[in-house]
Amino acid sequence: MNRWTLGALVVASVLNGRFASAQEDPAAPGPHAFTISAYGSSTTLVKDVSSFDVNNETLAQVVYPTDVGNGPYPLVFFLHGRHFNCVTLFEASAWPCTGDAEPWPSHEGYVDAASVLARHGLIVVSISAHGLSSTSTPGTGYESLLQYHMSQWQALNTGAIALSNGQTFTGKVDLARIGLMGHSRGGEGVLDYAATSPAGLKAVMAIAPTSVASTTPINNVPVGIMLAYCDGDTEDLGGVGYVDSTRYNSAADNNPKYTIISLGANHSNFNSAWTPGFGLDRVLGLNEDDWDSKMDPSDPHCGSGSAGRNTDAEQRGFRTAYLAAFLRRYLLGATQFDPLLKGEQIPSSALTDDIYIGYLPGAEDRKDLNRQTSSADLSTNALSGAVTFTGGLTKSVCTGSGCRPGVARTTHFGGASALRVSWSTSGQSFSNALPRSKGDVSNFSTLQFRVAVGVNGTALPMDFSVQLVDGAGQSQKVRVRDYTEVLYDAPGASANRALVMNTVRVPIAAFGNVDTTNVSSVDVIFDQSASGTLLIADLAFSDESMTIAEKWMAAVVF
């Protein structure tokens, strides 16, 4: 698999012939020892934490750097989703547990990821939320529960309370650097909480979140959405809506957004406490697969035992690697993980290379050329240049179900739109002109767009070309597949295929001698496959090379 290092014109080093190893692995052990403790109780309940009057336990697991005195350290909250609440021989959703039944340790199912983060200087608080899991309509409960635990850490930071092991944190919690991670319904919960703009929030990651993308758009913080292609629970992959439906709703949104998908992951196995089966299956050591429970166990890609499926270790390796990269990037300033988060590298700790990224830079870091948000974009692009198509192309701006060519499985696009284009003769193209006054893109390092391949019914690899042309007529064409592996046909049985838009990134330097101070056209040329169907959106120049200070200095007239 060719994953290109940012700004380079050589293919990155390839590990096992399949995926490139990042220069630094985000999940590698850090310099800190860590300690595991807790606070609160599964029997002491927080009263009236939501508009539905749900009572929730106060329990939380804490994984923190042992050298607390060297803080302050940033704070991260984990929030699990809905699951069976009590360990019995039968599935039990009632709460609190009765008789000899013990609470299901859902909040302990991310401790491996928490320990990685703690070793790099983060305090991780994993909240037990069975009270909210016991209701199908938690309303604002997750926001209230998160705010309760935030207040606990404000108290811990003043020395008013301590952990169950007696550890205090007086002045050692950096409440100006806060991160959130939620899984499943907990993912929707942390996104809802992020939309309230809590003080100090710097990053939010949702793993396979439940969603109808109806929350207040999140423009105040970097957002990551981790997806599982073989998700048998949120099988419409609704979390993409948090990115797709908000990507252009604020010109002042300078925060990047990411979708990160593993083609072999399912819904539950991100949580190690959920990986064993339920009830009697758990006692017998069996593993109940949410894909097989709700979808199709015989699916050639996602069915249990198929070659396309992640093992438990691979799925949690994927989760930990990208969660660590994202939170270390936005809480600790670890910019070395930008190539990984932009899809140019895959860390070896992820244990699988079937990982693809949809990356949308913040508004400040890109120059939009064609967003493909309405039919008007078929004739005029975002820079007021002409959009032209060669004859024979079938094209439309699609939304919702119209963005699923040949795919039966519903994928929730959250109000997003894209150019749906089909061709039956090689060499057809569409072009976006840049007016002379807007053709200087020399301050950008990358041409990028998002793409999804329709089900083309061919074993041949999908490919096409992009070309830059300058005002003097100089042009350079490159093949997309030389820079990416996102041009895959949606895998699996026909009824189970889903589309997700992933990002293609081509270094501007790949376009040779084209004058990037005077680009006149960006052409997409379908010359590598005889026929096909694609979704394309978010065509832009990205990754500005000047800092804000450098821009200011350049603007000063002496």
C-alpha positions in Angstrom: 0.0 0.0 0.0 1.4 3.4 -1.0 1.0 6.0 1.8 2.8 9.2 0.9 4.7 11.3 3.5 3.6 14.9 3.5 5.5 17.0 0.9 7.6 14.1 -0.3 7.9 12.7 -3.8 8.9 9.2 -2.7 6.7 6.4 -1.5 6.9 6.1 2.3 8.6 3.0 3.7 6.4 -0.1 3.5 5.9 -2.5 6.3 5.3 -6.1 5.3 4.5 -4.8 1.8 1.2 -3.4 2.9 1.3 -0.3 5.2 3.7 2.4 6.0 5.1 2.8 9.4 4.8 6.2 11.0 8.1 7.8 12.1 6.8 7.7 15.7 4.0 5.3 16.8 1.4 7.1 18.9 0.7 4.0 21.0 4.4 3.3 21.8 5.1 3.4 25.6 5.6 6.9 27.0 8.0 8.1 29.7 5.5 8.0 32.6 4.6 5.1 34.9 0.8 4.9 35.5 -1.5 4.1 38.3 -5.1 2.9 38.2 -7.6 4.0 40.9 -11.2 5.1 41.1 -13.7 7.3 42.8 -17.4 7.2 43.5 -19.6 4.2 43.7 -21.9 2.0 41.7 -24.5 2.2 44.4 -24.3 5.9 45.2 -26.5 7.6 42.6 -26.5 11.1 41.2 -30.1 12.3 41.4 -31.9 13.9 38.5 -28.9 14.0 36.1 -31.2 14.4 33.1 -34.5 15.7 31.8 -35.7 12.2 32.0 -35.0 12.0 35.8 -32.5 9.2 35.3 -30.4 8.2 38.3 -26.8 7.3 37.5 -24.0 5.9 39.5 -21.1 8.1 40.5 -18.3 5.5 39.7 -15.3 6.3 37.5 -12.0 4.6 36.8 -9.0 6.8 36.8 -5.7 6.0 35.0 -3.1 8.7 35.6 0.6 9.4 35.5 2.1 8.2 38.7 4.3 11.3 38.9 1.3 13.5 39.7 3.6 16.1 41.2 5.1 16.8 37.8 1.7 18.0 36.5 -0.5 19.7 35.7 -1.6 17.2 33.2 -4.5 17.4 30.6 -7.7 15.6 31.5 -9.6 13.1 29.3 -13.1 11.7 29.9 -14.2 8.3 28.4 -17.9 7.4 28.2 -19.1 4.0 27.3 -22.4 3.3 25.6 -25.5 1.2 26.1 -25.0 -2.5 27.0 -26.4 -5.0 29.4 -25.9 -3.6 32.8 -25.6 -6.6 35.1 -23.6 -9.8 34.8 -26.1 -12.7 35.0 -26.8 -15.9 33.1 -29.4 -14.0 31.2 -29.2 -10.6 29.5 -30.0 -8.0 32.1 -30.7 -4.3 31.2 -32.4 -3.3 34.5 -30.6 -1.0 36.8 -29.5 -1.0 39.6 -28.5 -4.7 39.7 -30.4 -6.9 42.1 -29.5 -10.1 44.1 -26.1 -11.5 43.5 -25.7 -9.8 40.1 -22.7 -7.6 39.6 -22.5 -4.4 37.5 -21.1 -5.1 34.0 -17.6 -3.4 34.0 -18.3 -1.4 30.8 -16.2 1.5 31.9 -13.1 -0.7 32.4 -13.2 -1.8 28.8 -10.8 0.9 27.5 -8.1 0.6 30.2 -5.5 -0.4 27.7 -6.0 2.8 25.7 -6.2 4.8 28.9 -2.8 3.4 30.1 -1.2 4.4 26.8 -2.5 7.9 27.2 -1.4 8.1 30.9 2.1 7.0 30.0 2.2 10.1 27.8 1.1 12.5 30.4 -2.7 12.4 30.3 -5.2 11.8 33.2 -8.0 9.5 31.9 -11.3 9.2 33.6 -13.6 6.4 32.4 -17.2 7.0 33.6 -19.6 4.3 34.5 -23.0 5.1 32.9 -25.3 2.1 33.5 -28.1 4.3 34.8 -28.3 6.1 31.5 -27.8 2.7 29.7 -31.0 1.5 31.4 -33.2 3.9 29.5 -33.8 4.1 25.8 -34.3 7.9 26.0 -31.5 9.5 28.0 -32.1 13.0 26.7 -29.6 15.4 28.1 -28.4 12.9 30.7 -25.0 12.3 29.2 -24.2 16.0 29.2 -25.4 16.3 32.8 -23.3 13.2 33.8 -20.2 14.6 32.1 -20.7 17.9 33.9 -21.0 16.1 37.2 -17.7 14.4 36.7 -16.2 17.7 35.5 -17.2 19.2 38.8 -15.6 16.3 40.6 -12.3 17.1 38.9 -12.6 20.8 39.7 -12.9 19.6 43.3 -9.9 17.2 42.9 -7.9 20.1 41.5 -8.5 22.2 44.6 -7.7 19.3 47.0 -11.2 19.2 48.3 -11.5 15.4 47.6 -9.2 12.5 46.7 -9.3 9.2 44.8 -10.2 6.0 46.6 -6.4 5.2 47.0 -5.9 8.6 48.7 -4.2 10.3 45.7 -4.8 14.0 45.6 -4.4 16.3 42.5 -4.1 19.8 44.0 -3.2 22.1 41.2 -2.1 19.2 39.0 -5.0 19.0 36.6 -4.9 21.2 33.5 -8.6 22.2 33.1 -7.7 24.3 30.1 -6.8 21.1 28.1 -9.7 18.7 28.2 -10.5 15.8 25.8 -13.5 13.6 25.3 -14.0 10.0 24.0 -17.3 8.3 23.8 -18.3 5.0 22.3 -21.7 4.1 20.8 -24.4 6.0 22.7 -21.5 7.5 24.8 -20.2 8.8 21.5 -23.3 10.7 20.9 -23.2 11.8 24.5 -19.7 13.4 24.2 -20.6 15.1 21.0 -23.8 16.6 22.5 -21.7 17.8 25.4 -19.1 19.2 23.1 -21.8 21.2 21.4 -22.4 23.1 24.6 -18.8 24.5 24.4 -17.6 23.5 27.8 -14.6 25.5 29.1 -11.2 24.0 28.3 -12.4 21.5 25.7 -9.7 20.9 23.0 -10.7 17.6 21.3 -13.6 15.2 21.0 -13.5 11.7 19.5 -16.6 9.6 19.0 -16.3 5.8 18.3 -19.2 4.3 16.3 -21.6 6.9 17.8 -25.3 6.6 17.6 -26.6 9.6 15.7 -29.2 11.2 13.5 -26.8 14.2 13.1 -29.5 16.4 14.7 -27.3 18.0 17.4 -26.0 21.5 17.3 -23.1 21.6 14.8 -19.7 21.3 16.5 -17.4 24.1 15.2 -15.5 24.9 18.4 -13.2 21.9 18.6 -11.4 19.3 16.4 -13.8 16.3 15.9 -12.8 12.7 15.1 -15.3 10.0 14.2 -14.1 6.5 14.4 -16.2 4.0 12.3 -16.5 0.3 11.9 -17.4 -0.9 8.5 -18.8 -4.2 9.9 -20.8 -2.4 12.5 -24.0 -4.5 13.2 -25.4 -2.0 15.7 -25.1 1.4 14.2 -25.0 -0.2 10.8 -25.9 3.0 8.9 -22.5 4.4 10.1 -24.5 7.4 11.2 -21.5 9.1 12.9 -20.3 10.4 9.5 -23.2 12.9 9.8 -21.4 14.8 12.5 -18.7 15.6 9.9 -20.7 15.7 6.6 -23.5 17.9 7.8 -21.3 20.5 9.5 -18.4 20.8 7.2 -19.4 24.1 5.6 -21.9 25.6 8.1 -19.4 28.2 9.5 -16.8 30.2 7.6 -15.1 30.7 11.0 -14.7 27.0 11.7 -11.0 26.6 11.9 -11.1 23.1 13.5 -10.3 20.0 11.4 -12.7 17.1 11.2 -11.9 13.5 10.6 -13.6 10.2 9.8 -11.4 7.1 10.5 -12.7 3.8 9.4 -11.5 0.2 9.7 -13.0 -2.1 7.1 -12.8 -5.0 9.4 -14.1 -3.7 12.8 -17.5 -4.3 14.3 -19.4 -2.2 16.9 -18.8 -3.8 20.3 -15.2 -5.0 20.2 -13.8 -1.5 20.8 -14.6 -2.3 24.4 -12.8 -5.2 25.9 -15.4 -5.7 28.5 -18.0 -6.2 25.8 -16.0 -8.6 23.7 -17.0 -11.7 25.5 -20.6 -12.7 24.8 -23.6 -11.9 27.0 -25.1 -14.0 29.7 -24.4 -17.7 29.3 -22.2 -17.0 26.3 -19.9 -15.0 28.6 -19.8 -17.9 31.1 -18.9 -20.3 28.4 -16.2 -17.9 27.0 -18.0 -17.4 23.7 -18.0 -14.1 21.7 -21.3 -12.7 20.4 -20.7 -10.7 17.2 -23.0 -7.7 16.7 -22.6 -8.0 12.9 -23.7 -11.6 13.0 -26.6 -10.8 15.4 -28.1 -8.1 13.2 -26.6 -8.4 9.8 -25.3 -11.4 7.9 -22.9 -14.0 9.4 -22.2 -15.4 5.9 -21.0 -12.1 4.5 -17.8 -12.7 2.6 -16.1 -9.6 4.2 -17.8 -9.0 7.5 -19.1 -12.4 8.6 -17.3 -14.1 11.5 -14.1 -15.8 10.4 -14.0 -14.0 7.1 -10.7 -12.7 5.8 -11.9 -9.2 6.0 -12.7 -9.1 9.7 -10.4 -7.7 12.4 -9.4 -9.9 15.3 -10.1 -8.6 18.8 -6.5 -7.5 19.1 -6.5 -5.7 15.7 -9.7 -3.8 16.4 -8.4 -2.5 19.7 -5.0 -1.8 18.2 -6.8 0.4 15.6 -8.8 2.1 18.3 -5.8 2.8 20.6 -3.5 3.9 17.9 -5.8 6.6 16.4 -7.3 7.7 19.7 -3.7 8.2 21.0 -2.7 10.1 17.9 -5.8 12.3 18.0 -5.6 13.2 21.7 -1.9 13.6 21.8 -2.1 15.8 18.8 -4.7 18.2 20.2 -4.0 18.0 23.9 -0.2 17.7 23.8 0.6 19.4 20.5 2.1 16.3 19.0 2.1 17.5 15.4 4.2 14.6 14.3 1.0 12.6 14.0 -0.5 14.9 11.4 0.5 12.6 8.5 -1.2 9.7 10.2 -4.4 11.6 10.9 -4.5 12.8 7.3 -4.2 9.2 6.0 -0.7 9.4 4.7 0.7 6.8 7.1 -0.6 3.9 9.2 1.1 3.1 12.5 2.2 -0.5 13.1 0.4 -0.6 16.5 -2.9 -0.4 14.5 -2.2 -4.1 13.5 -4.3 -3.7 10.3 -3.9 -1.6 7.2 -7.5 -1.6 6.1 -7.9 1.9 7.6 -9.0 4.9 5.7 -9.3 8.6 6.6 -11.7 11.4 5.6 -9.9 14.6 6.5 -11.4 18.1 6.2 -9.0 20.9 7.3 -10.3 23.9 9.1 -11.4 26.9 7.0 -8.1 28.7 7.7 -6.0 25.9 6.3 -7.7 25.3 2.9 -8.7 27.1 -0.3 -12.0 25.5 -1.5 -12.3 25.0 -5.2 -15.5 23.0 -5.5 -17.6 21.8 -2.5 -20.3 20.0 -4.5 -23.0 21.1 -2.2 -25.7 22.1 -4.7 -26.5 21.8 -8.4 -25.0 25.3 -8.9 -21.6 23.7 -8.3 -22.0 21.9 -11.6 -21.5 25.1 -13.5 -19.6 27.5 -11.2 -17.2 26.6 -8.4 -16.4 28.2 -5.1 -13.8 30.5 -6.7 -16.3 31.7 -9.3 -14.6 29.8 -12.0 -16.4 27.8 -14.7 -17.0 24.1 -14.2 -17.1 22.1 -17.5 -17.7 18.5 -18.4 -16.8 16.6 -21.5 -19.6 14.9 -23.4 -20.9 11.5 -22.2 -20.4 12.0 -18.5 -23.5 11.4 -16.4 -23.3 13.8 -13.5 -25.5 15.2 -10.7 -25.1 16.6 -7.2 -26.6 14.0 -5.0 -27.8 14.0 -1.4 -28.9 11.2 1.0 -29.9 8.0 -0.7 -29.0 9.4 -4.1 -25.3 9.2 -3.0 -25.4 5.4 -2.8 -25.0 4.1 -6.4 -25.6 0.4 -6.5 -25.3 0.0 -2.7 -28.2 -1.5 -0.9 -27.1 -1.0 2.7 -28.1 2.4 4.1 -25.3 4.8 4.8 -26.3 7.9 6.7 -24.8 10.9 4.9 -26.2 13.4 7.4 -27.3 15.9 4.8 -24.0 15.8 2.9 -23.8 16.1 -0.8 -21.4 15.1 -3.5 -20.9 15.0 -7.2 -22.1 11.6 -8.5 -20.4 11.0 -11.8 -20.4 8.0 -14.2 -18.5 7.4 -17.4 -18.5 4.7 -20.0 -15.7 5.9 -22.2 -12.1 6.4 -21.1 -10.8 9.9 -21.2 -13.9 11.9 -20.2 -13.3 14.6 -17.6 -14.6 17.5 -15.7 -12.6 20.7 -15.0 -12.6 23.6 -12.5 -11.3 26.9 -13.8 -9.5 29.3 -11.5 -9.9 33.0 -12.3 -6.5 34.7 -12.8 -7.0 36.7 -9.6 -7.4 33.5 -7.6 -4.9 31.2 -9.2 -2.0 31.6 -6.8 -2.0 28.4 -4.7 1.8 28.5 -4.0 1.2 28.7 -0.3 -0.5 25.3 -0.2 1.3 22.0 -0.2 -1.6 19.6 -1.2 -4.5 19.2 -3.6 -7.2 17.1 -1.9 -10.7 15.8 -2.3 -13.0 13.2 -0.8 -14.1 10.2 -2.9 -16.1 7.0 -2.7 -16.2 4.3 -5.3 -19.6 3.1 -6.4 -20.1 -0.7 -6.9 -18.6 -1.0 -10.3 -18.8 -4.8 -10.7 -15.3 -5.2 -12.0 -12.2 -6.8 -10.6 -10.0 -4.1 -12.2 -8.7 -1.5 -9.8 -10.5 1.8 -10.0 -8.2 4.7 -10.9 -8.3 8.1 -12.6 -6.0 11.1 -13.0 -5.9 14.7 -11.8 -4.2 17.5 -13.7 -3.0 21.0 -13.0 -2.8 23.6 -15.8 -1.2 27.0 -15.4 -1.9 30.3 -17.2 1.0 29.7 -19.7 -0.5 26.3 -20.8 2.0 24.2 -18.9 0.3 21.0 -17.4 1.1 18.0 -15.4 -1.1 14.9 -14.9 -0.8 12.4 -12.1 -2.5 9.1 -11.4 -4.6 9.1 -8.2 -3.7 5.5 -7.2 0.0 6.4 -7.1 -0.9 8.5 -4.0 -3.7 6.7 -2.2 -5.5 3.4 -1.7 -8.9 4.8 -1.0 -10.3 3.8 -4.4 -11.7 0.5 -3.2 -15.1 -1.0 -4.2 -17.3 -1.3 -1.2 -16.6 -4.8 0.1 -19.0 -7.5 1.2 -22.2 -9.1 -0.1 -24.4 -6.8 -2.2 -26.9 -6.2 0.5 -24.3 -5.2 3.0 -22.1 -2.7 1.1 -21.8 0.8 2.5 -20.1 3.9 1.1 -17.8 6.2 3.1 -16.1 9.3 1.6 -12.3 9.1 2.2 -9.7 11.7 1.3 -7.3 11.7 -1.6 -4.2 13.9 -1.0 -1.7 14.7 -3.8 1.4 16.8 -3.0 1.4 20.0 -5.1 5.1 19.2 -5.8 3.9 16.2 -7.8 2.7 18.5 -10.5 6.2 19.3 -11.6 6.9 22.6 -13.4 3.3 23.9 -13.3 3.4 27.5 -12.1 1.5 27.3 -8.8 1.3 31.1 -8.6 -0.9 31.1 -11.7 -3.0 27.8 -11.8 -5.8 28.2 -14.4 -7.5 24.8 -14.1 -7.8 21.6 -12.1 -9.0 18.7 -14.2 -10.3 15.3 -13.1 -9.7 12.9 -16.0 -11.3 9.4 -16.1 -8.5 7.9 -18.2 -7.4 4.9 -16.1 -10.7 2.8 -16.1 -12.9 2.2 -19.0 -16.0 2.9 -17.0 -17.1 3.5 -13.4 -19.1 5.5 -10.9 -17.6 7.8 -8.2 -18.7 10.2 -5.6 -16.4 13.3 -5.4 -16.7 16.2 -3.0 -14.6 18.8 -1.1 -12.1 19.6 -3.8 -9.6 22.1 -2.2 -6.0 23.2 -1.9 -4.9 22.5 1.7 -2.1 22.7 4.2 -0.9 26.3 4.2 2.8 26.5 4.6 3.0 29.9 6.3 2.2 30.5 10.0 -0.1 33.3 11.1 2.9 35.3 12.2 4.6 34.8 8.8 1.4 36.0 7.1 1.3 39.0 9.3 4.9 39.9 8.6 4.3 39.4 4.8 1.5 41.9 4.9 3.5 44.6 6.7 4.5 47.4 4.5 7.8 49.1 5.6 
